[in-house]
Amino acid sequence: MASPAADDYLKTVYAHTEWQDAPITPSQLAAKLGIAPSSVTEMVKKLAAAGLVSHVPYGAVRLTDAGLARALSMVRRHRLIETWLVREFGYAWDEVHDEAEVLEHTISDRLLEGIDERLGRPRFDPHGDAIPDAAGAVERVPFVLLAEAPIGHTGHVLRVDDRDPELLRALEASGLGVGHPVAVTAAGVTIDGASAALPEGAADVVWISA
C-alpha cells in the first residue's frame, strides 16, 4: 500500500494518540481527514489487510508494528519539513502545516537526510512536536493539557496543536509560544510572569510540562 493516502491515514492514527491515550475511532478518523465515513471504512479494511492497522467493525483503529514504523517515517518527514520551512525560508508557525502536507510525499530520502543534517538534527518542530530520528525513536517528556492543569501548576509550553492557523496567530499575539514558562492561576494564566488573556479554545490545544 504505497500511496500518499495510506500514509496520511497512518500518520493521523499515530498523531491522535501522541498526546492522549484513547485510540482513534473510524468516525474520528473521518472527521480529522475530512473524508466520508464510508471511504474511511474501505481504506481501513485495506490497511488492515496489508497488516498496517488492527481493527474490528465499529471498533477503534490501532497501528500494528509495521504501521507504526511507517507512520513514524511520515511524521519525521512532515516535522522536519516544517522546521526547515521556518528556519530556512522564514515561514511562520501557522503557515507550514499545509505546505509540509504536500512536500512530505515528494522529497527523496537523500534530501530529507540533508535537511536533517543541515538543521543540526532537531528534536522538535516549531509547534513542539517531537521529530522521530531516522531509527524511529521519539523523545518524550511528561506533559499535561493546559485545560486539565490545576490552579498553581507551573511549567513551560511543550506543544501547540498546529491544525488551526488562526488560533496559532492569536496565541502568538497573546505572547504564548513553545518553551515559554506558564503558570495556572485562579484568574487564568501568566506567561513569562505576566498575566495573559488567551484566545478562546487555547487551553484545549496547548500542552505544558507536568
C-alpha positions as CSV (number, residue, x, y, z in Angstrom):
1,M,0.0,0.0,0.0
2,A,2.5,2.6,-1.2
3,S,0.2,5.6,-1.5
4,P,0.1,9.1,-0.1
5,A,-3.5,8.4,1.1
6,A,-2.4,5.4,3.1
7,D,0.5,7.4,4.6
8,D,-1.9,10.2,5.7
9,Y,-4.2,7.6,7.4
10,L,-1.3,6.1,9.3
11,K,0.1,9.5,10.3
12,T,-3.3,10.6,11.6
13,V,-3.8,7.4,13.6
14,Y,-0.4,7.9,15.2
15,A,-0.9,11.6,15.9
16,H,-4.3,11.0,17.6
17,T,-2.7,9.1,20.5
18,E,0.6,11.0,20.7
19,W,-0.7,13.4,23.4
20,Q,-3.5,11.3,24.9
21,D,-4.2,7.6,25.3
22,A,-7.7,6.9,23.8
23,P,-7.4,5.2,20.4
24,I,-9.0,6.7,17.4
25,T,-12.4,5.6,16.0
26,P,-13.3,5.5,12.4
27,S,-15.7,8.4,12.8
28,Q,-12.9,10.5,14.4
29,L,-10.6,9.5,11.6
30,A,-13.1,10.6,9.0
31,A,-13.5,14.0,10.8
32,K,-9.8,14.6,11.0
33,L,-9.2,13.7,7.4
34,G,-12.3,15.5,6.1
35,I,-13.4,12.3,4.3
36,A,-16.7,10.5,4.2
37,P,-17.1,7.7,6.8
38,S,-17.7,5.1,4.0
39,S,-14.4,6.0,2.4
40,V,-12.6,5.6,5.7
41,T,-14.2,2.2,6.3
42,E,-12.9,1.0,2.9
43,M,-9.4,2.3,3.5
44,V,-9.2,0.9,7.0
45,K,-10.1,-2.5,5.6
46,K,-7.2,-2.2,3.0
47,L,-4.8,-1.1,5.7
48,A,-5.8,-4.0,7.9
49,A,-5.4,-6.4,5.0
50,A,-1.9,-5.0,4.4
51,G,-1.0,-5.6,8.1
52,L,-0.7,-1.9,8.9
53,V,-3.6,-1.5,11.3
54,S,-5.7,-3.7,13.5
55,H,-9.5,-3.1,13.5
56,V,-12.8,-4.8,14.3
57,P,-16.1,-3.5,12.9
58,Y,-17.3,-0.4,14.9
59,G,-14.1,-0.5,17.0
60,A,-11.0,1.6,17.3
61,V,-8.2,1.7,14.8
62,R,-4.7,0.8,16.1
63,L,-1.4,0.7,14.3
64,T,0.5,-2.6,14.1
65,D,4.3,-2.6,14.5
66,A,4.6,-2.3,10.7
67,G,2.0,0.5,10.6
68,L,3.8,2.4,13.5
69,A,7.1,2.2,11.7
70,R,5.6,3.7,8.5
71,A,3.7,6.3,10.4
72,L,6.8,7.4,12.3
73,S,8.7,7.7,9.0
74,M,6.0,10.0,7.6
75,V,5.8,12.0,10.8
76,R,9.5,12.5,10.7
77,R,9.2,13.8,7.1
78,H,6.4,16.2,8.0
79,R,8.0,17.7,11.0
80,L,11.5,18.1,9.5
81,I,10.0,19.9,6.6
82,E,8.0,22.2,8.9
83,T,11.2,23.0,10.8
84,W,13.1,23.5,7.6
85,L,10.5,26.0,6.2
86,V,10.6,28.0,9.4
87,R,14.3,28.1,9.8
88,E,15.5,28.4,6.2
89,F,12.6,30.2,4.5
90,G,11.1,32.4,7.1
91,Y,7.7,30.8,7.3
92,A,5.6,31.5,10.4
93,W,4.5,28.5,12.5
94,D,0.9,29.0,11.3
95,E,1.9,28.6,7.6
96,V,3.9,25.4,7.5
97,H,1.4,22.6,8.1
98,D,-0.3,22.6,4.7
99,E,3.0,23.1,2.8
100,A,4.5,20.2,4.6
101,E,1.5,18.0,3.8
102,V,2.4,18.4,0.1
103,L,6.2,18.2,0.3
104,E,6.3,15.2,2.6
105,H,5.2,12.9,-0.2
106,T,7.6,14.3,-2.8
107,I,11.1,14.8,-1.4
108,S,13.6,12.0,-1.6
109,D,15.2,10.2,1.4
110,R,18.5,11.8,0.4
111,L,17.1,15.3,0.5
112,L,15.4,14.6,3.8
113,E,18.7,13.4,5.3
114,G,20.4,16.5,4.0
115,I,17.7,18.7,5.6
116,D,18.1,16.9,8.9
117,E,21.9,17.3,8.9
118,R,21.7,21.0,7.8
119,L,19.3,21.8,10.7
120,G,21.6,20.1,13.2
121,R,19.3,17.0,13.9
122,P,16.5,19.0,15.6
123,R,14.5,17.1,18.2
124,F,11.3,19.2,17.9
125,D,9.4,21.0,15.2
126,P,8.2,24.6,15.5
127,H,5.0,23.5,17.3
128,G,6.8,21.4,19.9
129,D,6.0,18.1,18.4
130,A,8.9,15.5,18.7
131,I,10.7,14.7,15.5
132,P,11.4,10.9,15.3
133,D,15.0,10.1,14.4
134,A,16.0,8.0,11.4
135,A,15.5,4.8,13.5
136,G,12.0,5.9,14.6
137,A,13.0,6.8,18.2
138,V,10.9,9.6,19.8
139,E,11.9,11.8,22.7
140,R,9.1,12.2,25.2
141,V,8.7,14.2,28.4
142,P,5.8,14.2,30.9
143,F,3.0,16.6,29.9
144,V,-0.4,17.9,30.8
145,L,-3.1,19.6,28.7
146,L,-3.4,23.2,29.8
147,A,-7.2,22.7,30.2
148,E,-6.5,20.0,32.7
149,A,-3.7,21.7,34.7
150,P,-4.8,22.6,38.2
151,I,-4.5,26.1,39.7
152,G,-1.0,26.6,40.9
153,H,0.6,24.4,38.3
154,T,3.7,25.8,36.7
155,G,5.6,24.5,33.7
156,H,6.7,25.5,30.2
157,V,4.9,25.2,26.9
158,L,5.8,21.9,25.3
159,R,3.5,21.8,22.3
160,V,0.7,23.7,20.5
161,D,-1.6,21.9,18.1
162,D,-1.0,23.2,14.6
163,R,-4.4,22.4,12.9
164,D,-5.9,25.9,13.3
165,P,-3.7,28.6,11.7
166,E,-6.0,31.4,13.0
167,L,-5.7,30.2,16.6
168,L,-1.9,29.9,16.2
169,R,-1.8,33.5,15.2
170,A,-3.9,34.5,18.1
171,L,-1.8,32.5,20.6
172,E,1.4,34.2,19.2
173,A,-0.3,37.6,19.6
174,S,-1.0,36.8,23.3
175,G,2.7,36.0,23.9
176,L,2.5,32.3,24.1
177,G,5.0,30.1,22.3
178,V,6.8,26.8,22.7
179,G,9.3,27.0,25.6
180,H,7.6,29.9,27.4
181,P,7.0,29.5,31.2
182,V,3.4,29.3,32.1
183,A,1.6,29.4,35.5
184,V,-2.0,28.5,36.0
185,T,-3.8,30.9,38.4
186,A,-7.3,31.4,39.6
187,A,-7.7,34.3,37.2
188,G,-6.3,32.4,34.2
189,V,-2.6,32.1,33.2
190,T,0.6,34.0,33.3
191,I,3.2,33.8,30.6
192,D,6.8,34.8,31.4
193,G,5.4,36.0,34.7
194,A,2.9,38.4,33.3
195,S,-0.9,37.9,33.2
196,A,-2.1,36.9,29.7
197,A,-5.5,36.7,28.0
198,L,-5.5,33.6,25.9
199,P,-7.9,33.3,23.0
200,E,-11.0,31.0,23.2
201,G,-10.1,27.4,22.8
202,A,-6.4,27.9,23.7
203,A,-6.4,25.7,26.7
204,D,-7.5,22.7,24.6
205,V,-4.6,23.0,22.1
206,V,-1.7,23.8,24.5
207,W,0.3,21.2,26.4
208,I,2.7,22.1,29.2
209,S,5.3,20.2,31.2
210,A,3.9,18.2,34.0
